[in-house]
């Protein structure tokens, strides 16, 4: 599903919020999509916000130190 996520993010002009509440697994390809999207959006003065990551996904973000690199809204 990583290519589908990348395509969806690319199609949105401006700031992007990705709701991760229903995602129970994320591998390196998903992480790569999020990093690429963050960098591309930041280069155009926009933000990527990850919303409500499930505990398993949050753990992956923490282990990869992306929790301090990406904007995460756990509300």
Phi and psi in radians as a Rosetta constraint file:
Dihedral C 1 N 2 CA 2 C 2 CIRCULARHARMONIC -1.002 0.35
Dihedral N 2 CA 2 C 2 N 3 CIRCULARHARMONIC -0.794 0.35
Dihedral C 2 N 3 CA 3 C 3 CIRCULARHARMONIC -1.073 0.35
Dihedral N 3 CA 3 C 3 N 4 CIRCULARHARMONIC -0.616 0.35
Dihedral C 3 N 4 CA 4 C 4 CIRCULARHARMONIC -1.165 0.35
Dihedral N 4 CA 4 C 4 N 5 CIRCULARHARMONIC -0.698 0.35
Dihedral C 4 N 5 CA 5 C 5 CIRCULARHARMONIC -1.122 0.35
Dihedral N 5 CA 5 C 5 N 6 CIRCULARHARMONIC -0.802 0.35
Dihedral C 5 N 6 CA 6 C 6 CIRCULARHARMONIC -1.029 0.35
Dihedral N 6 CA 6 C 6 N 7 CIRCULARHARMONIC -0.773 0.35
Dihedral C 6 N 7 CA 7 C 7 CIRCULARHARMONIC -1.104 0.35
Dihedral N 7 CA 7 C 7 N 8 CIRCULARHARMONIC -0.741 0.35
Dihedral C 7 N 8 CA 8 C 8 CIRCULARHARMONIC -1.124 0.35
Dihedral N 8 CA 8 C 8 N 9 CIRCULARHARMONIC -0.765 0.35
Dihedral C 8 N 9 CA 9 C 9 CIRCULARHARMONIC -1.117 0.35
Dihedral N 9 CA 9 C 9 N 10 CIRCULARHARMONIC -0.742 0.35
Dihedral C 9 N 10 CA 10 C 10 CIRCULARHARMONIC -1.102 0.35
Dihedral N 10 CA 10 C 10 N 11 CIRCULARHARMONIC -0.458 0.35
Dihedral C 10 N 11 CA 11 C 11 CIRCULARHARMONIC -1.439 0.35
Dihedral N 11 CA 11 C 11 N 12 CIRCULARHARMONIC -0.117 0.35
Dihedral C 11 N 12 CA 12 C 12 CIRCULARHARMONIC -1.729 0.35
Dihedral N 12 CA 12 C 12 N 13 CIRCULARHARMONIC 2.112 0.35
Dihedral C 12 N 13 CA 13 C 13 CIRCULARHARMONIC -1.399 0.35
Dihedral N 13 CA 13 C 13 N 14 CIRCULARHARMONIC 2.450 0.35
Dihedral C 13 N 14 CA 14 C 14 CIRCULARHARMONIC 1.541 0.35
Dihedral N 14 CA 14 C 14 N 15 CIRCULARHARMONIC -2.739 0.35
Dihedral C 14 N 15 CA 15 C 15 CIRCULARHARMONIC -1.160 0.35
Dihedral N 15 CA 15 C 15 N 16 CIRCULARHARMONIC 2.595 0.35
Dihedral C 15 N 16 CA 16 C 16 CIRCULARHARMONIC -2.226 0.35
Dihedral N 16 CA 16 C 16 N 17 CIRCULARHARMONIC 2.331 0.35
Dihedral C 16 N 17 CA 17 C 17 CIRCULARHARMONIC -2.032 0.35
Dihedral N 17 CA 17 C 17 N 18 CIRCULARHARMONIC 2.269 0.35
Dihedral C 17 N 18 CA 18 C 18 CIRCULARHARMONIC -2.027 0.35
Dihedral N 18 CA 18 C 18 N 19 CIRCULARHARMONIC 2.019 0.35
Dihedral C 18 N 19 CA 19 C 19 CIRCULARHARMONIC -1.441 0.35
Dihedral N 19 CA 19 C 19 N 20 CIRCULARHARMONIC 2.006 0.35
Dihedral C 19 N 20 CA 20 C 20 CIRCULARHARMONIC -1.839 0.35
Dihedral N 20 CA 20 C 20 N 21 CIRCULARHARMONIC 0.255 0.35
Dihedral C 20 N 21 CA 21 C 21 CIRCULARHARMONIC -1.018 0.35
Dihedral N 21 CA 21 C 21 N 22 CIRCULARHARMONIC -0.651 0.35
Dihedral C 21 N 22 CA 22 C 22 CIRCULARHARMONIC -1.619 0.35
Dihedral N 22 CA 22 C 22 N 23 CIRCULARHARMONIC 0.074 0.35
Dihedral C 22 N 23 CA 23 C 23 CIRCULARHARMONIC -1.620 0.35
Dihedral N 23 CA 23 C 23 N 24 CIRCULARHARMONIC 2.079 0.35
Dihedral C 23 N 24 CA 24 C 24 CIRCULARHARMONIC -1.790 0.35
Dihedral N 24 CA 24 C 24 N 25 CIRCULARHARMONIC -0.161 0.35
Dihedral C 24 N 25 CA 25 C 25 CIRCULARHARMONIC -2.534 0.35
Dihedral N 25 CA 25 C 25 N 26 CIRCULARHARMONIC 2.359 0.35
Dihedral C 25 N 26 CA 26 C 26 CIRCULARHARMONIC -2.463 0.35
Dihedral N 26 CA 26 C 26 N 27 CIRCULARHARMONIC 2.255 0.35
Dihedral C 26 N 27 CA 27 C 27 CIRCULARHARMONIC -1.889 0.35
Dihedral N 27 CA 27 C 27 N 28 CIRCULARHARMONIC -2.957 0.35
Dihedral C 27 N 28 CA 28 C 28 CIRCULARHARMONIC -1.097 0.35
Dihedral N 28 CA 28 C 28 N 29 CIRCULARHARMONIC -0.519 0.35
Dihedral C 28 N 29 CA 29 C 29 CIRCULARHARMONIC -1.204 0.35
Dihedral N 29 CA 29 C 29 N 30 CIRCULARHARMONIC -0.645 0.35
Dihedral C 29 N 30 CA 30 C 30 CIRCULARHARMONIC -1.177 0.35
Dihedral N 30 CA 30 C 30 N 31 CIRCULARHARMONIC -0.722 0.35
Dihedral C 30 N 31 CA 31 C 31 CIRCULARHARMONIC -1.060 0.35
Dihedral N 31 CA 31 C 31 N 32 CIRCULARHARMONIC -0.761 0.35
Dihedral C 31 N 32 CA 32 C 32 CIRCULARHARMONIC -1.071 0.35
Dihedral N 32 CA 32 C 32 N 33 CIRCULARHARMONIC -0.718 0.35
Dihedral C 32 N 33 CA 33 C 33 CIRCULARHARMONIC -1.061 0.35
Dihedral N 33 CA 33 C 33 N 34 CIRCULARHARMONIC -0.775 0.35
Dihedral C 33 N 34 CA 34 C 34 CIRCULARHARMONIC -1.147 0.35
Dihedral N 34 CA 34 C 34 N 35 CIRCULARHARMONIC -0.725 0.35
Dihedral C 34 N 35 CA 35 C 35 CIRCULARHARMONIC -1.131 0.35
Dihedral N 35 CA 35 C 35 N 36 CIRCULARHARMONIC -0.826 0.35
Dihedral C 35 N 36 CA 36 C 36 CIRCULARHARMONIC -1.050 0.35
Dihedral N 36 CA 36 C 36 N 37 CIRCULARHARMONIC -0.770 0.35
Dihedral C 36 N 37 CA 37 C 37 CIRCULARHARMONIC -1.109 0.35
Dihedral N 37 CA 37 C 37 N 38 CIRCULARHARMONIC -0.761 0.35
Dihedral C 37 N 38 CA 38 C 38 CIRCULARHARMONIC -1.021 0.35
Dihedral N 38 CA 38 C 38 N 39 CIRCULARHARMONIC -0.838 0.35
Dihedral C 38 N 39 CA 39 C 39 CIRCULARHARMONIC -1.146 0.35
Dihedral N 39 CA 39 C 39 N 40 CIRCULARHARMONIC -0.744 0.35
Dihedral C 39 N 40 CA 40 C 40 CIRCULARHARMONIC -1.130 0.35
Dihedral N 40 CA 40 C 40 N 41 CIRCULARHARMONIC -0.799 0.35
Dihedral C 40 N 41 CA 41 C 41 CIRCULARHARMONIC -1.144 0.35
Dihedral N 41 CA 41 C 41 N 42 CIRCULARHARMONIC -0.740 0.35
Dihedral C 41 N 42 CA 42 C 42 CIRCULARHARMONIC -1.077 0.35
Dihedral N 42 CA 42 C 42 N 43 CIRCULARHARMONIC -0.633 0.35
Dihedral C 42 N 43 CA 43 C 43 CIRCULARHARMONIC -1.112 0.35
Dihedral N 43 CA 43 C 43 N 44 CIRCULARHARMONIC -0.372 0.35
Dihedral C 43 N 44 CA 44 C 44 CIRCULARHARMONIC -1.914 0.35
Dihedral N 44 CA 44 C 44 N 45 CIRCULARHARMONIC 0.358 0.35
Dihedral C 44 N 45 CA 45 C 45 CIRCULARHARMONIC 1.067 0.35
Dihedral N 45 CA 45 C 45 N 46 CIRCULARHARMONIC 0.595 0.35
Dihedral C 45 N 46 CA 46 C 46 CIRCULARHARMONIC -2.085 0.35
Dihedral N 46 CA 46 C 46 N 47 CIRCULARHARMONIC 2.921 0.35
Dihedral C 46 N 47 CA 47 C 47 CIRCULARHARMONIC -2.134 0.35
Dihedral N 47 CA 47 C 47 N 48 CIRCULARHARMONIC 2.650 0.35
Dihedral C 47 N 48 CA 48 C 48 CIRCULARHARMONIC -1.914 0.35
Dihedral N 48 CA 48 C 48 N 49 CIRCULARHARMONIC 2.173 0.35
Dihedral C 48 N 49 CA 49 C 49 CIRCULARHARMONIC -2.078 0.35
Dihedral N 49 CA 49 C 49 N 50 CIRCULARHARMONIC 2.238 0.35
Dihedral C 49 N 50 CA 50 C 50 CIRCULARHARMONIC -1.639 0.35
Dihedral N 50 CA 50 C 50 N 51 CIRCULARHARMONIC 2.165 0.35
Dihedral C 50 N 51 CA 51 C 51 CIRCULARHARMONIC -1.912 0.35
Dihedral N 51 CA 51 C 51 N 52 CIRCULARHARMONIC 2.316 0.35
Dihedral C 51 N 52 CA 52 C 52 CIRCULARHARMONIC 0.826 0.35
Dihedral N 52 CA 52 C 52 N 53 CIRCULARHARMONIC 0.942 0.35
Dihedral C 52 N 53 CA 53 C 53 CIRCULARHARMONIC -1.115 0.35
Dihedral N 53 CA 53 C 53 N 54 CIRCULARHARMONIC 2.396 0.35
Dihedral C 53 N 54 CA 54 C 54 CIRCULARHARMONIC -1.079 0.35
Dihedral N 54 CA 54 C 54 N 55 CIRCULARHARMONIC 2.723 0.35
Dihedral C 54 N 55 CA 55 C 55 CIRCULARHARMONIC -0.932 0.35
Dihedral N 55 CA 55 C 55 N 56 CIRCULARHARMONIC -0.706 0.35
Dihedral C 55 N 56 CA 56 C 56 CIRCULARHARMONIC -1.142 0.35
Dihedral N 56 CA 56 C 56 N 57 CIRCULARHARMONIC -0.681 0.35
Dihedral C 56 N 57 CA 57 C 57 CIRCULARHARMONIC -1.241 0.35
Dihedral N 57 CA 57 C 57 N 58 CIRCULARHARMONIC -0.702 0.35
Dihedral C 57 N 58 CA 58 C 58 CIRCULARHARMONIC -1.060 0.35
Dihedral N 58 CA 58 C 58 N 59 CIRCULARHARMONIC -0.661 0.35
Dihedral C 58 N 59 CA 59 C 59 CIRCULARHARMONIC -1.099 0.35
Dihedral N 59 CA 59 C 59 N 60 CIRCULARHARMONIC -0.738 0.35
Dihedral C 59 N 60 CA 60 C 60 CIRCULARHARMONIC -1.087 0.35
Dihedral N 60 CA 60 C 60 N 61 CIRCULARHARMONIC -0.746 0.35
Dihedral C 60 N 61 CA 61 C 61 CIRCULARHARMONIC -1.106 0.35
Dihedral N 61 CA 61 C 61 N 62 CIRCULARHARMONIC -0.686 0.35
Dihedral C 61 N 62 CA 62 C 62 CIRCULARHARMONIC -1.187 0.35
Dihedral N 62 CA 62 C 62 N 63 CIRCULARHARMONIC -0.791 0.35
Dihedral C 62 N 63 CA 63 C 63 CIRCULARHARMONIC -1.110 0.35
Dihedral N 63 CA 63 C 63 N 64 CIRCULARHARMONIC -0.517 0.35
Dihedral C 63 N 64 CA 64 C 64 CIRCULARHARMONIC -1.657 0.35
Dihedral N 64 CA 64 C 64 N 65 CIRCULARHARMONIC 0.122 0.35
Dihedral C 64 N 65 CA 65 C 65 CIRCULARHARMONIC 1.065 0.35
Dihedral N 65 CA 65 C 65 N 66 CIRCULARHARMONIC 0.316 0.35
Dihedral C 65 N 66 CA 66 C 66 CIRCULARHARMONIC -1.366 0.35
Dihedral N 66 CA 66 C 66 N 67 CIRCULARHARMONIC -0.271 0.35
Dihedral C 66 N 67 CA 67 C 67 CIRCULARHARMONIC -1.138 0.35
Dihedral N 67 CA 67 C 67 N 68 CIRCULARHARMONIC -0.382 0.35
Dihedral C 67 N 68 CA 68 C 68 CIRCULARHARMONIC -1.722 0.35
Dihedral N 68 CA 68 C 68 N 69 CIRCULARHARMONIC -0.117 0.35
Dihedral C 68 N 69 CA 69 C 69 CIRCULARHARMONIC -1.768 0.35
Dihedral N 69 CA 69 C 69 N 70 CIRCULARHARMONIC -0.687 0.35
Dihedral C 69 N 70 CA 70 C 70 CIRCULARHARMONIC -1.714 0.35
Dihedral N 70 CA 70 C 70 N 71 CIRCULARHARMONIC 2.734 0.35
Dihedral C 70 N 71 CA 71 C 71 CIRCULARHARMONIC -1.463 0.35
Dihedral N 71 CA 71 C 71 N 72 CIRCULARHARMONIC 2.151 0.35
Dihedral C 71 N 72 CA 72 C 72 CIRCULARHARMONIC -2.193 0.35
Dihedral N 72 CA 72 C 72 N 73 CIRCULARHARMONIC 2.208 0.35
Dihedral C 72 N 73 CA 73 C 73 CIRCULARHARMONIC -1.947 0.35
Dihedral N 73 CA 73 C 73 N 74 CIRCULARHARMONIC 1.858 0.35
Dihedral C 73 N 74 CA 74 C 74 CIRCULARHARMONIC -1.571 0.35
Dihedral N 74 CA 74 C 74 N 75 CIRCULARHARMONIC 0.081 0.35
